[in-house]
Amino acid sequence: MKTLKDLKVGETAMVSKLTGEGAVKRRIMDMGVTKGTQITTVRKVAPLGDPIEVTVRGYELSIRKHDAQMICVE
C-alpha cells in the first residue's frame, strides 16, 4: 500500500488508513490527518528527505518520514 512518505513533490492523495498505535496515532489525528482527508500537495522535502511538508485542511504541515510512513494514501 502507498504511504504519504512515497509521494513526490506536487502529488495529491487521499488518506485511506492510519496505521500505528497509541499516542503517535492520536497525535497524527490531532494534526487533522484522518481517514478521508485530502492531502492537497506535497510541497517540499528537506534536502536529506526528513521532514516533508504537505498541505492538509488549508494549512502547511511538516511531518517526519517515520510518521508519514504510518499514513496510507490512495
FENGI-V996891 format. One record per residue. RES is the residue in one small letter. PHI is phi in whole degrees, -180 to 180 (* if undefined). D_FIRST is the distance of its C-alpha to the first C-alpha in whole Angstrom. Layout:
BEGIN
[[RES/PHI/D_FIRST] [RES/PHI/D_FIRST]]
END
This chain:
BEGIN
[[m/*/0] [k/-77/4] [t/-116/7] [l/-60/10] [k/-62/11] [d/-81/10] [l/-71/12] [k/-97/15] [v/-59/19] [g/94/19] [e/-81/16] [t/-121/16] [a/-151/13] [m/-115/13] [v/-71/12] [s/-107/10] [k/-166/10] [l/-112/12] [t/-100/11] [g/93/15] [e/-140/18] [g/62/21] [a/-64/23] [v/-66/20] [k/-63/18] [r/-62/21] [r/-63/22] [i/-63/19] [m/-66/20] [d/-64/23] [m/-79/22] [g/98/21] [v/-95/17] [t/-129/17] [k/-57/15] [g/91/16] [t/-75/17] [q/-89/17] [i/-91/16] [t/-69/19] [t/-156/19] [v/-87/18] [r/-85/22] [k/-148/22] [v/-128/21] [a/-61/24] [p/-51/25] [l/-93/24] [g/89/20] [d/-141/21] [p/-89/21] [i/-113/19] [e/-115/21] [v/-128/19] [t/-106/21] [v/-132/20] [r/52/23] [g/88/26] [y/-133/26] [e/-85/24] [l/-128/22] [s/-97/22] [i/-136/19] [r/-69/19] [k/-60/16] [h/-61/16] [d/-74/15] [a/-64/13] [q/-68/10] [m/-86/11] [i/-107/10] [c/-84/7] [v/-129/8] [e/-133/8]]
END
